[in-house]
Amino acid sequence: MGKNKRRNFSADFKAKVAIEAIKEQQTLSELASKYELHPNQIAEWKRLFQSSASSIFVSETGKKSDKEAEDTASLYEQIGRLQVENAFLKKKLL
């Protein structure tokens, strides 16, 4: 009465199966028997692949703008601290 171990599949394998499902050259049942998977699992991988495919085409500039926004926020924070410190020191000097 040993437990059945869950199978883990690599991302490459999942993508390969999802692409074959998208091509629709074979039915989900045929693919399921070919790869020893459940048809619902293949359908789920296909759905995930299609929903996240647009992220491949996100430009690098979009990613840089997020990084730039973080850097800008950090710099504004530092500027604010320095202005407060500068004002305090001016008052102390007088």
N, C-alpha and C positions, 0 to 999 in steps of 0.2 A: 504494500500500500504506500508506495513512494509518491511524493508530490510531483506533479508535472511542472517542469521548469518553464518559465516564460521565455519565449524566444525574443531576442533583440536583433533588430535589423539596422544596418548602417543607413545613413542618409543617402548614400549613392545607390544602394539597392532600392530604397523606397522611391527615389526619383526615377530610376530605370523602369520600375513597375508602373509608376504613375504615367510616364511618357508613353509606354506601350498601351495603357488604358485610354489615354487621350487620342492616340492614333486610331483606335477602334478597328484595328485589323483583326482582332480576336475579341470574343465576348468576355465579359468579366468572369464567367464560369470557366472558360478555357484558360484564361490567365491564372485563375485560382488553382486549377488542377496542375498547371505547368509549374507554378512556384510554391505549391502546397500552402496556400493561404485561403482565407475565407473571402468570398466576393465582397462582403461589406467592408473588409479591411482595405481592399484595393480601391473601392469607391471612395473611402475616407481619404486615402493618400492622394487620389486624383483630385478630390475637392480641395484639399489643403494646398496641393501643388498649384492649382489654377488660381486660388485666392491669393497666394503669395508671389505669383510670377511677376506681378507689376513691380515688386521691390527690386528686381534685378535691374530695371531700367532707371532707377533713381540716380540722378547725376551726382558726381563727386562734389560739385559745388554746393548741392543741397546739404551734404554731410559737413562740408567745411563751414557753412553758415551756422550750423548748430554749435560747432566748436568755437567759431568766432563770437557767437552770442554769449557763450560761457566766459570766454576771455574778456569780453567787453564788460560784462557784469562784474567780474572780479576786479577789473581796473577801476570801474566807477566806485566800487566799494572802497578800494584803496585810496582813491582821490578824496572821497568823503572823509575818511579817517584822517588824512593828512591836513585837510582844511580845518577840521575841528582842532587838531593838535596845533596848527599854526595860529588859529584864533586864540587859543588858550595861552600860548607862549607870548603873543603880542600883548595880552592883558597883563601877564605876569611881568613883562618888561616895563610897563608903564607904572 
